[in-house]
């Protein structure tokens, strides 16, 4: 694995506005930990639903106004349900719920 360089932001002064400081981080272990969020992960479910809501809203804006209006449909919260599990099956006792955040107060 190659050495990794971490870019540290921040400007020194107006003369060096486009220069960024580099710090070599090759002394760190050469391991990358990645969290994979599959189809059933709550983050994936929320992001997928909110993305589709945004797409549908954009289509509605185009149909009604001829242009896409500004909107903040990007936050959602998945509330766990309740199940009774058994081998190769189970019963949903209380379905999960999603709370849609619109960015409006």
C-alpha positions in Angstrom: 0.0 0.0 0.0 1.3 3.5 -0.8 1.9 6.2 1.7 -1.2 8.3 2.4 -0.9 12.1 2.5 -3.4 14.0 4.6 -4.4 17.4 3.3 -4.8 20.0 6.1 -6.9 22.9 5.1 -6.5 26.5 6.0 -4.7 29.4 4.4 -1.4 30.8 5.7 -1.9 34.2 4.3 -3.1 36.0 1.1 0.2 35.3 -0.7 -0.1 31.6 -0.2 -3.8 31.3 -0.8 -3.6 28.3 -3.1 -1.0 26.4 -1.0 -2.1 23.6 1.4 0.1 21.9 3.9 0.8 18.2 3.5 1.5 15.8 6.3 2.8 12.3 5.6 0.8 9.7 7.5 2.7 6.7 6.3 3.6 5.8 9.9 0.0 4.7 10.4 -1.0 1.0 9.9 -1.7 0.2 6.3 -5.2 -0.9 7.0 -8.5 0.6 5.7 -11.6 0.0 7.7 -14.8 0.4 5.6 -18.4 0.2 6.8 -20.6 -1.3 4.1 -24.2 -0.4 4.3 -26.3 -2.9 2.5 -30.0 -2.8 1.3 -31.4 -3.5 4.8 -29.3 -0.9 6.6 -31.4 1.9 8.1 -29.2 4.6 6.5 -29.6 3.0 3.1 -33.4 2.7 3.5 -33.7 6.3 4.6 -31.4 7.7 1.9 -33.2 5.7 -0.8 -36.7 6.8 0.3 -35.6 10.5 0.6 -33.9 10.4 -2.8 -37.1 9.1 -4.4 -39.2 11.7 -2.6 -36.9 14.4 -4.0 -37.1 12.9 -7.5 -40.9 12.8 -7.4 -41.0 16.3 -6.0 -38.8 17.6 -8.8 -41.1 16.0 -11.4 -44.1 17.6 -9.7 -42.4 21.0 -9.7 -41.6 20.7 -13.4 -45.2 19.7 -14.2 -46.7 22.5 -12.2 -44.2 25.4 -12.6 -41.9 24.4 -15.5 -38.8 24.4 -13.2 -37.4 22.7 -10.2 -37.9 24.8 -7.1 -35.4 24.8 -4.2 -36.2 22.1 -1.6 -34.5 20.3 1.3 -35.8 16.8 1.2 -32.8 15.0 2.6 -33.4 14.0 6.2 -35.2 10.9 7.3 -35.3 8.9 10.5 -36.2 5.2 10.6 -38.0 4.1 13.8 -37.6 0.5 14.5 -40.6 -1.8 14.5 -41.1 -5.0 16.5 -41.0 -8.6 15.3 -41.4 -12.0 16.7 -38.7 -14.1 15.0 -38.4 -17.8 14.4 -36.3 -20.0 12.2 -37.2 -19.3 8.5 -39.9 -16.9 9.4 -41.5 -14.6 11.9 -44.3 -12.2 12.4 -44.2 -8.4 12.2 -45.9 -7.1 15.4 -45.3 -3.4 14.8 -44.0 -2.1 11.4 -41.1 0.3 11.2 -41.9 3.9 10.6 -40.1 6.6 8.7 -40.2 10.3 9.7 -39.5 12.6 6.8 -37.6 15.8 7.5 -38.2 18.6 5.1 -35.8 21.2 6.4 -38.8 23.6 7.0 -39.5 25.0 10.4 
